[in-house]
Amino acid sequence: MPAADITVTNLRKVYTVPEREAGIAAALRSVVRRRTRQVEAVAGISFAVEPAEVVGFLGPNGAGKTTTLKMLSGLLHPTAGEVQVLGHVPWRREKEYLRRITLVMGQRNQLLWDIPAADSFDLNRAIYAIPLADFRSTLAELTELLDLGPLLRKPVRNLSLGERMKCEIAAALLHRPRVLFLDEPTIGLDVTMQRRIRAFITEYNRRYGATVLLSSHYMADVEALCKRVIVIHRGRLLYDGELAGLIHRFSSHKTITVKLAAGAPSLAGYGEVLLAEDGQVTLRVPQPDSARVTARLLGDLPVSDLTVEDPPIEEVIERVFAEEAISPQPSVATSLPTADS
């Protein structure tokens, strides 16, 4: 079995933050005696990501996701803990390591604003010392996959947000990195562009066997790309396992939609009625009771169609964050899947 591409052990990051009260007197006092406090952004998390896995990295704002990704990519030094990515310690910033990873942040720019994207691509070729033949081949592939043809000669300032994001992703992948750290790559994009970016990530993973750690607030990104998710909150690990397992563990109910052949009588006795119109009724029932309620509906009523669904993933994630009683470390994590699972 190959070694994990990413191994994180008890990773911790603590910031020292200055604080003072408002007012001139407080400002003068802070010159003599500065008051600070410790903020624990990442609180000892551990996980591993296998080769070619695409893993969702989830959490609310301030959970420590971006801080973790910056440590994994070598932009920040941790306060404590160990990280190995492709056999390298990220914050040593070794050239061989930087050639094999990339970090894409949806809210940060790497393209130069006043020149065409193609010129920024040439600059990246020089930075990464990419042979010209390899550069042209990779750029041709990325241009095809992302439909970049009409954009390459436009100044970046003239591109729409979606067009710029496609060019940002292409610039980050010209050196064909083995590991992709993606921090909100579809933020601010319309639904159509989000789908295109997701399709591209899937295809890049398939072609090159790339390992992807994806942070996103758009659950559609996670559902489309990730079988496994890692959830952190307040810097602590809440869940590590299959996305389906997350839904099963933290959803307390299922939704049953029934279409009746002969109108819609009151179904209040079967569960909580969420919607009833045009002969179709939507019920919310406790998860343990869903099979029994489904059997009753099929036995008691003239059902022409019936579906049983889990609640939306957004609702499940909100429930995860609300679970304050949950253990913060590996006792809640499921076993890590392999790259073949």
Number of C-alpha atoms within 10 A of each C-alpha: 6 8 12 20 21 21 18 18 15 14 22 24 21 14 14 11 10 11 11 12 11 8 8 9 9 12 14 11 13 15 9 8 9 13 14 12 10 10 12 17 21 27 24 21 20 19 18 19 23 21 21 20 25 26 24 26 26 24 25 16 11 14 19 22 24 19 20 23 21 18 19 25 23 21 16 15 16 21 15 15 15 16 24 16 21 18 13 16 17 23 17 12 13 12 9 10 22 18 17 17 24 23 23 22 21 18 12 10 12 14 24 15 14 11 15 19 26 19 15 20 22 15 15 20 19 12 11 14 12 17 11 12 9 14 19 14 12 17 20 14 16 22 18 11 18 17 15 20 11 9 19 17 13 14 18 23 15 14 17 11 17 19 18 20 26 24 27 23 23 23 24 19 22 23 24 20 18 21 27 23 22 23 23 18 26 26 17 14 17 11 10 9 17 19 16 17 21 18 17 17 20 17 14 19 20 11 9 12 15 24 25 30 22 25 25 21 18 15 15 16 21 23 15 12 20 20 18 23 24 22 24 26 24 19 24 23 25 25 26 27 19 21 20 14 16 22 19 16 13 15 20 16 17 21 22 22 21 25 21 19 13 11 14 18 12 10 15 10 8 17 17 14 18 13 11 17 10 9 13 19 21 21 20 21 20 15 14 11 13 20 13 10 18 18 10 12 17 14 10 8 15 15 17 12 12 16 11 16 12 16 16 13 18 13 12 19 19 13 15 22 16 11 11 11 6 13 14 20 17 15 11 15 19 13 10 15 16 15 15 8 8
